[in-house]
Amino acid sequence: MHVRKDTTVYRAMEIFPAVLSWGTFVLFIILSFFLPLWVAIFIILFDVYWFFKTMHFSLYLRNSYKKLRKNMRTSWLRKLQTDPQTKDLWEDIYHLVILPMYKEDEGVVRGALEKLAQIRYPQEKLIVVLGLEERAGEKVQEMGKRMEKMFEGVFYDFLVTSHPKDIPGEAPGKGSNEAWAAKEAKEKIIDTKGIDYASVMVSVFDIDTQVYPQYFAILTYTFLTTPDRFHASYQPVPFFLNNVFEAPALSRIIGFSGTFWHLMQQMVPEKLVTFSSHSMPFQAVIDIGYWQRDIVSEDSRVFFQCLLHYNGNWRTVPLFYPVSMDANVAHSFFQTLVNIYKQQRRWGWGSENIAFIAQGFRENKHIPTYKKIYWLFQQIEGFHSWATNAVIIFSLGWLPIFLGPESFRVTLLAYNLPSITQWIMLGASVGIITTAVLSIALLPPKPPTFRWYHYLWYLLSWALMPFSLIIFGSLPALEAQTRLALSGKWRLDFWVTPKHRKEKGN
């Protein structure tokens, strides 16, 4: 379905997230002057709400982790071969794997392909496409030829594509690259060899993604046993662990925080939207006209493209199974911090989806009203919370004391407000302790240089969480929303997160 962008509604909804977030802060400041008592009560209630939400999330996290560990121990290929629902169907399924890249190190690219070659699933069922960019230069094209030669004959087919630069109507980025790669695979492999689109699952992985051995087995099993399976995306859990022992504390904490957030989201599939590496039926990709080629947040946008195209009949099915990606590591500590901020800002740019679905819901009369309200609310509330919650919890709680009149500052509530909020947030730190312990359990095999005291340091580094939630959470999200509202030269282009590892090809 084509969504018109040249409308007043579309532009208004691009501005709305920033107005809502900045309006929240301005309202806090004004009310702290004139109604400090009510602001203080709100802050206490908000902290209590956050305490219970943290406890709730901790339960989700533990339950999701148990499911993930169980799935990692299960022999999914054996289940495919023996389950009555799948044993006569699974061998008909092909997996189209698209790996879009830009200028990443050859070791990163080779590492992703080697993991695909080592899966516990028939490699002859994989069609692998390495999507290069023409604008990346001749060295990248030469590297693509080396990969083509190295992995020739390993999979059912291996194709290297080169996305042309300066195509009218396209923006440089992952979406335009993977759309080109998918079309090339369709024309040169799937159509040529007469493979039924309904028998093809497509998985789009960032080039640093390393699949765990049973990914395609559990994906195939889940796909074949899911009701109305052709109207769903399938979402793994991103583990940012490929280079975790090289990552500085802040990068490690932010990577684990992302992993834990997505683990918790798997427990509420009705809210789940595709993120980064994910899988979906190839027929759906054809039906929607591929990924959009002129946006930044193509990984989540494709979910809403399908939601609109199929009149609300689309969902994301959690796999409770991981894929491993890189934590943010650059050549220097300062550059790592810059890259973390830019990556979070790019993810925060996903607020552009709010305008897309608002206009799309307005144009599509077949989607039930309750679904339109639900998804609009989920997107608005999610991006507003991302931009404001950490600032409210860790910074704005002092405003009534500093800005309120003397008559309020001498009250018992004003005197006890810092202590009350501190005790509530201390209770909420149980959630941080849970994540800290779980982060140790998720660590991959340790390098020879890893010592017992590193465990202690890894646990203590979680004290950086409040700092990271504001500097690398709220601020980049707020900047992204502000840029979207200002539009024009302030709009963000797709920023490719640099992939740097000290050990190549791990």
Buried (B, 14 or more C-beta within 10 A) or exposed (E): BEBEEEBEBBBEBBBBBBBBBBEBBEEBEEBBEEBBBEBBBBBBEBBBEBBEBBBEBBEBBBBBBEBBEEBBEBEBBEBBEEBEEBEEBBBEBBBBBBBBBBBBBBBBBBBBBBBBEEBBBBBEBBBBBBBBBBBBEEEBBEBBEEBEEEBEEBBBBBBBBBBEEEEEEBBBBBBBBBBBBBBBBBEBBBEEEEBEBEBBBBBBBBBBBBBBBBBBBBBBBBBBBBEEBBBBBBBBBBBBBBBBBBBBBBBBBBBBBBBBBBBBBBBEEEEBBBBBBBBBBBBBBBBBEBBBBEBBBBBBBBBBBBBBBBBBBBBBBBBBBBBBBBBBBBEEEEBBBEBBBBBBBBBBBBBBBBBBBBBBBBBBEEBEEEBBEBBBEBBBEBBBBBBBBBBBBBBBBBBBBEBBEEEBBEBEBBEEBEEBBEEBBEBBBEBBEBBBEBBEEBBEEEEEEEEEEBEEEBBEBBEBBBBBBBBBBBBBBBBBBBBBBEEEEEBBEBBBBBBBBEEEBB
